[in-house]
Amino acid sequence: MQGLQTTAPDSSSGPDRQFHLVANSLVRLLDTARRELEGDRDAAKASLATASHMLQAEIERCSGGNGCTRGGLAAWQIVRVRAYIDSNLHRTIHIRDLSAVARRSPAHFSRKFKLAVGESPHAYVVRRRLERACHLMMTSAEPLSEIALSVGFSDQAHLCRLFRQAFGQSPAHWRRERAIPARSPQEPASTRISDERSAQESSELRPFRVCES
């Protein structure tokens, strides 16, 4: 398959220039996804996710006419913030980091982000962590404890608590319904059950990894 190519005319300006910049970025991301599809599927998925966010933001920008989404942040700010969050779910995400990406003060960013997205930065990050956890539970046999850490939760119990709040059931039960093994076949089932029960019943949760400072 030949790589996609496009160029933006040097004479373009205003909305046309922004369109060409976004188009070029989308082409590069899709081309990266194509190249990495066989060698590095995670990199391909990340490129496709970013391209999807960029395309959605461009649609919103064109629909809104003023470059902002429902009076919130500009399209380029939404794109960058979403991409930053998706690339850093495994680590602590501070409001000050997100506001720096959007080039706004933390207080102004939090207010405008909620206007643009419909939920607070904290709620959005939690949702993205849970969505990534669901994806991993569906596509891998990693134990819940490892999945929890890989998507930025403090531990398995923390994942279980927030998952139950969002979906009305434990992640272990959600996973079993979809016939996805929670651990590798060689690990005793008794250990699986014991670990998941103790995590769900734990009352001492460490502080959440999304910080509002």
SELO-615426 format. One record per residue: x, y, z of N, C-alpha, C in turn; residue in one letter. Coordinates in steps of 0.2 Angstrom, whole numbers. Layout:
BEGIN
n.X, n.Y, n.Z, ca.X, ca.Y, ca.Z, c.X, c.Y, c.Z, residuo
X, Y, Z, X, Y, Z, X, Y, Z, a
...
***
This chain:
BEGIN
n.X, n.Y, n.Z, ca.X, ca.Y, ca.Z, c.X, c.Y, c.Z, residuo
4, -6, 0, 0, 0, 0, 4, 6, 0, m
3, 11, -4, 7, 17, -5, 5, 22, 1, q
10, 25, 4, 8, 30, 9, 4, 36, 6, g
0, 39, 10, -4, 44, 8, 0, 51, 9, l
-1, 55, 4, 3, 61, 4, -2, 67, 2, q
-1, 73, 5, -4, 79, 4, 0, 85, 6, t
-1, 90, 3, 3, 96, 4, -1, 102, 5, t
0, 107, 9, -4, 113, 10, 0, 119, 6, a
-4, 122, 2, -2, 128, -2, 1, 133, 3, p
7, 136, 1, 10, 141, 5, 6, 147, 5, d
2, 148, 0, -2, 154, 0, -9, 154, 4, s
-10, 148, 7, -16, 147, 11, -16, 151, 17, s
-22, 153, 20, -22, 157, 26, -29, 156, 29, s
-29, 158, 35, -35, 157, 39, -38, 150, 39, g
-45, 150, 38, -48, 143, 39, -45, 138, 34, p
-43, 140, 28, -40, 135, 23, -34, 133, 26, d
-29, 137, 28, -23, 135, 31, -24, 130, 37, r
-29, 131, 41, -30, 127, 47, -32, 120, 44, q
-37, 120, 39, -39, 114, 36, -33, 110, 34, f
-29, 113, 30, -23, 109, 27, -18, 107, 32, h
-17, 111, 38, -13, 108, 43, -16, 102, 46, l
-23, 102, 48, -26, 97, 51, -26, 91, 46, v
-27, 92, 40, -27, 86, 35, -20, 83, 34, a
-15, 87, 34, -8, 84, 34, -7, 80, 40, n
-9, 83, 46, -8, 79, 52, -11, 72, 52, s
-18, 72, 50, -22, 66, 49, -18, 61, 44, l
-16, 64, 39, -12, 59, 34, -6, 56, 37, v
-2, 60, 41, 4, 57, 44, 2, 52, 49, r
-3, 53, 53, -5, 49, 58, -8, 42, 55, l
-12, 43, 50, -15, 37, 47, -9, 33, 43, l
-4, 36, 41, 2, 33, 37, 6, 29, 43, d
7, 32, 48, 10, 29, 54, 7, 23, 56, t
0, 24, 57, -4, 18, 59, -3, 12, 54, a
-3, 14, 47, -3, 9, 42, 4, 5, 43, r
10, 9, 44, 16, 6, 44, 17, 2, 50, r
14, 4, 56, 15, 0, 62, 10, -5, 64, e
5, -6, 59, 0, -11, 61, 2, -18, 62, l
7, -20, 58, 10, -27, 59, 15, -27, 65, e
19, -22, 65, 25, -22, 69, 24, -20, 77, g
20, -15, 77, 18, -12, 84, 11, -10, 84, d
7, -14, 86, -1, -13, 86, -3, -7, 90, r
1, -7, 96, -1, -2, 101, 0, 5, 98, d
6, 6, 94, 7, 12, 91, 2, 14, 86, a
0, 9, 82, -5, 10, 77, -11, 12, 80, a
-13, 9, 86, -20, 11, 89, -19, 18, 92, k
-14, 20, 94, -13, 27, 97, -13, 32, 91, a
-10, 30, 86, -11, 35, 80, -18, 35, 77, s
-21, 30, 77, -28, 30, 75, -33, 34, 80, l
-32, 33, 86, -36, 36, 91, -35, 44, 91, a
-28, 46, 90, -27, 53, 89, -30, 56, 83, t
-29, 52, 78, -32, 55, 71, -40, 55, 72, a
-43, 51, 76, -50, 51, 77, -52, 57, 81, s
-48, 59, 86, -50, 65, 90, -49, 71, 86, h
-43, 71, 82, -42, 77, 77, -48, 78, 72, m
-50, 73, 69, -56, 73, 65, -62, 76, 68, l
-63, 73, 74, -69, 75, 77, -69, 83, 79, q
-63, 85, 81, -62, 92, 83, -63, 96, 77, a
-60, 94, 71, -61, 98, 65, -68, 99, 63, e
-72, 93, 64, -79, 93, 62, -83, 98, 67, i
-81, 98, 73, -84, 103, 78, -82, 110, 76, e
-76, 111, 74, -74, 118, 72, -78, 120, 66, r
-78, 116, 61, -82, 118, 55, -89, 120, 57, c
-92, 115, 61, -99, 116, 63, -100, 122, 67, s
-96, 124, 71, -97, 129, 76, -96, 136, 73, g
-91, 136, 68, -90, 142, 64, -85, 147, 67, g
-84, 147, 74, -80, 152, 77, -74, 148, 80, n
-73, 142, 79, -67, 139, 81, -67, 136, 88, g
-73, 137, 92, -74, 134, 98, -79, 129, 99, c
-79, 125, 104, -85, 120, 105, -89, 123, 110, t
-95, 124, 109, -100, 127, 114, -97, 132, 119, r
-93, 136, 116, -91, 142, 121, -85, 140, 125, g
-82, 134, 124, -77, 131, 128, -70, 133, 124, g
-66, 128, 124, -59, 128, 121, -59, 128, 113, l
-54, 130, 110, -53, 130, 103, -52, 123, 101, a
-53, 121, 95, -53, 114, 93, -45, 112, 94, a
-40, 116, 92, -34, 113, 93, -32, 112, 100, w
-35, 116, 105, -34, 114, 112, -37, 107, 114, q
-43, 106, 112, -46, 100, 113, -42, 94, 110, i
-40, 95, 104, -36, 89, 101, -30, 88, 105, v
-26, 93, 107, -20, 92, 111, -21, 89, 118, r
-26, 92, 121, -27, 89, 128, -29, 82, 128, v
-34, 80, 123, -36, 73, 122, -30, 69, 121, r
-26, 71, 116, -20, 67, 114, -15, 66, 120, a
-14, 71, 124, -10, 71, 130, -13, 66, 135, y
-19, 67, 136, -22, 62, 141, -21, 55, 139, i
-23, 53, 132, -22, 46, 130, -15, 44, 130, d
-10, 48, 130, -3, 46, 130, -1, 45, 137, s
-4, 48, 142, -1, 48, 148, -6, 45, 154, n
-11, 41, 151, -15, 37, 156, -12, 33, 161, l
-6, 31, 160, -2, 27, 164, 1, 30, 170, h
1, 37, 170, 5, 41, 175, 0, 46, 178, r
2, 50, 183, -2, 55, 186, -3, 61, 181, t
-9, 63, 181, -11, 68, 176, -13, 74, 181, i
-9, 80, 180, -11, 86, 184, -15, 91, 180, h
-19, 94, 183, -23, 99, 180, -18, 105, 177, i
-13, 106, 180, -8, 111, 178, -5, 108, 172, r
-4, 102, 171, -1, 99, 165, -6, 100, 159, d
-12, 99, 160, -17, 99, 155, -18, 107, 153, l
-18, 111, 158, -19, 118, 156, -13, 121, 152, s
-7, 118, 154, -1, 120, 150, -1, 118, 143, a
-4, 112, 142, -5, 110, 135, -10, 114, 131, v
-15, 116, 134, -20, 121, 131, -18, 128, 131, a
-12, 130, 135, -10, 137, 136, -15, 141, 139, r
-18, 139, 144, -22, 143, 148, -21, 142, 156, r
-23, 146, 160, -22, 145, 167, -26, 139, 169, s
-24, 136, 175, -28, 130, 177, -35, 131, 178, p
-37, 137, 182, -44, 139, 183, -48, 140, 177, a
-45, 144, 172, -49, 145, 166, -49, 139, 162, h
-44, 135, 162, -44, 128, 158, -50, 124, 160, f
-50, 123, 167, -55, 118, 170, -62, 120, 168, s
-63, 127, 168, -70, 129, 167, -72, 129, 159, r
-67, 130, 155, -68, 130, 148, -69, 123, 145, k
-65, 118, 148, -65, 111, 146, -71, 108, 148, f
-74, 110, 153, -81, 107, 155, -86, 110, 150, k
-86, 116, 148, -90, 119, 143, -89, 115, 136, l
-83, 114, 134, -82, 111, 128, -84, 103, 128, a
-82, 100, 133, -83, 92, 133, -89, 90, 136, v
-91, 94, 141, -97, 92, 145, -96, 88, 151, g
-90, 88, 153, -88, 85, 160, -81, 88, 162, e
-80, 88, 168, -74, 91, 171, -68, 87, 168, s
-62, 90, 168, -55, 86, 166, -55, 80, 170, p
-56, 80, 177, -55, 74, 181, -60, 69, 179, h
-66, 70, 178, -71, 65, 176, -69, 62, 169, a
-67, 67, 164, -65, 64, 158, -59, 59, 158, y
-54, 61, 162, -48, 56, 163, -50, 50, 166, v
-55, 50, 171, -57, 44, 174, -61, 39, 169, v
-65, 43, 165, -68, 39, 160, -64, 36, 155, r
-59, 40, 153, -54, 37, 148, -50, 31, 151, r
-48, 32, 158, -45, 26, 161, -49, 20, 161, r
-56, 21, 162, -60, 15, 162, -61, 12, 155, l
-61, 16, 150, -62, 14, 144, -56, 10, 141, e
-50, 12, 143, -44, 9, 142, -44, 2, 146, r
-46, 2, 152, -46, -4, 156, -51, -9, 152, a
-56, -7, 150, -61, -11, 147, -58, -14, 140, c
-54, -10, 137, -51, -13, 131, -46, -18, 132, h
-42, -17, 138, -37, -22, 140, -40, -28, 142, l
-45, -28, 146, -49, -34, 148, -51, -38, 143, m
-53, -35, 137, -56, -38, 131, -51, -41, 127, m
-45, -38, 127, -40, -40, 122, -34, -43, 125, t
-33, -44, 131, -28, -47, 134, -30, -52, 140, s
-25, -56, 143, -26, -60, 149, -22, -57, 155, a
-20, -51, 154, -17, -48, 160, -21, -48, 166, e
-18, -49, 172, -22, -48, 178, -25, -41, 180, p
-30, -41, 183, -33, -34, 184, -29, -30, 188, l
-24, -32, 192, -20, -28, 196, -15, -25, 191, s
-13, -28, 186, -8, -25, 181, -12, -20, 177, e
-18, -22, 175, -22, -17, 171, -23, -11, 174, i
-25, -11, 181, -26, -5, 185, -20, -1, 185, a
-14, -3, 186, -8, 1, 186, -7, 4, 179, l
-8, 0, 174, -6, 2, 167, -10, 8, 165, s
-16, 8, 167, -21, 14, 165, -21, 19, 170, v
-17, 19, 175, -16, 25, 180, -20, 25, 186, g
-23, 19, 188, -26, 18, 194, -21, 17, 200, f
-23, 18, 206, -18, 17, 211, -17, 10, 213, s
-22, 6, 212, -22, -1, 213, -28, -5, 210, d
-28, -11, 211, -34, -15, 209, -41, -13, 212, q
-40, -12, 219, -46, -10, 222, -49, -3, 220, a
-44, 1, 218, -47, 8, 216, -50, 7, 209, h
-48, 3, 205, -51, 1, 198, -58, -2, 200, l
-58, -7, 204, -64, -10, 206, -70, -5, 208, c
-68, -1, 212, -73, 4, 215, -76, 9, 210, r
-71, 12, 206, -74, 16, 201, -77, 12, 195, l
-75, 6, 193, -78, 2, 188, -85, 1, 190, f
-86, -1, 197, -93, -3, 199, -97, 3, 199, r
-95, 9, 201, -99, 15, 201, -101, 17, 193, q
-97, 16, 189, -98, 17, 182, -103, 12, 178, a
-101, 6, 180, -105, 0, 176, -109, -4, 180, f
-110, -3, 187, -114, -7, 191, -112, -14, 192, g
-106, -16, 191, -103, -22, 192, -96, -22, 193, q
-93, -27, 196, -86, -27, 196, -82, -29, 190, s
-76, -27, 189, -73, -28, 182, -72, -36, 181, p
-71, -39, 187, -70, -47, 186, -76, -50, 183, a
-82, -48, 186, -88, -50, 183, -90, -48, 176, h
-88, -42, 175, -89, -39, 168, -84, -43, 163, w
-79, -45, 165, -74, -49, 161, -76, -56, 160, r
-79, -59, 165, -81, -66, 165, -87, -67, 160, r
-91, -61, 160, -97, -62, 156, -95, -62, 148, e
-89, -59, 147, -86, -59, 140, -81, -65, 139, r
-81, -69, 144, -76, -75, 143, -69, -73, 142, a
-67, -68, 145, -60, -66, 145, -56, -68, 151, i
-51, -72, 151, -48, -75, 157, -45, -69, 160, p
-45, -69, 167, -42, -64, 171, -35, -64, 172, a
-32, -71, 172, -25, -72, 173, -23, -77, 168, r
-17, -78, 168, -14, -84, 163, -16, -90, 166, s
-17, -95, 161, -20, -102, 163, -16, -106, 168, p
-9, -104, 169, -5, -108, 173, -6, -106, 181, q
-9, -100, 182, -10, -98, 189, -17, -101, 192, e
-16, -104, 198, -22, -107, 201, -28, -103, 201, p
-34, -106, 200, -40, -102, 200, -41, -99, 207, a
-39, -103, 212, -40, -101, 219, -37, -94, 221, s
-31, -93, 218, -27, -87, 219, -31, -81, 215, t
-34, -83, 209, -37, -78, 206, -43, -75, 210, r
-47, -80, 212, -53, -78, 216, -51, -74, 222, i
-46, -77, 226, -44, -74, 232, -42, -66, 231, s
-38, -65, 226, -35, -59, 224, -40, -54, 223, d
-45, -56, 218, -50, -52, 216, -55, -50, 222, e
-57, -55, 226, -61, -54, 232, -58, -49, 237, r
-51, -50, 238, -48, -45, 243, -48, -38, 240, s
-47, -38, 234, -46, -31, 231, -53, -27, 231, a
-58, -31, 230, -65, -28, 230, -67, -26, 237, q
-65, -30, 242, -67, -28, 249, -62, -24, 252, e
-57, -22, 249, -52, -18, 253, -55, -11, 254, s
-54, -8, 260, -57, -2, 262, -52, 4, 262, s
-46, 2, 261, -40, 7, 261, -38, 8, 254, e
-40, 14, 251, -38, 15, 244, -33, 21, 244, l
-28, 20, 241, -23, 26, 240, -26, 31, 236, r
-23, 38, 237, -26, 43, 233, -26, 42, 226, p
-31, 45, 222, -32, 44, 215, -26, 48, 212, f
-24, 45, 206, -19, 48, 202, -20, 54, 198, r
-26, 56, 198, -27, 63, 194, -27, 68, 199, v
-23, 73, 199, -23, 78, 204, -26, 85, 201, c
-29, 88, 205, -32, 95, 203, -27, 101, 204, e
-21, 99, 206, -17, 105, 207, -13, 107, 201, s
***
